[in-house]
C-alpha cells in the first residue's frame, strides 16, 4: 500500500535537496563585488525617495483594499474547487451549501462595488 507514495516522497526529497543545494551553493558561486549602486533600491530608473511620493508618506488605502479583496476571492475559489469536482455526488444538498457559502461573499462584493471600492480614481 505504501508503494504508491514512493514517487511522491522521492519528488519531495528531490525538491528539498534542490532548495538546500541552491541556498548552500549561491554564496560560493555568486558575485562578490558589491558597490553602492548594486545595494541601492531600484525604482524604474529614477532616484529612490525615502518616502512614497503619493500622500506625503502614506500609502493609499486602495492598495490594501485590493489586496484584501484578492485574498478573499482567491480563498473563495479554493473552497469552491472541491464542489466543482464533486458536483454530481453532492446533489441538491451540495447546491444549498454552496449558495449559503456564496451569499455573504456576493453580498460583500456588491457592497464593495456600490461603495466605489473597485474604482481607481
Secondary structure, 3 states (H helix, E strand, C coil): CHHHHHHHHHHHHHHHHHHHHHHHHHHHHCCCCCCHHHHCCCECCECCCCCCCHHHCCCCHHHHHHHHHHHHHHHHHHHHHHHHHCHHHHHHHHHHHHHHHHHHHHHHHHHHHHCCCCCCC
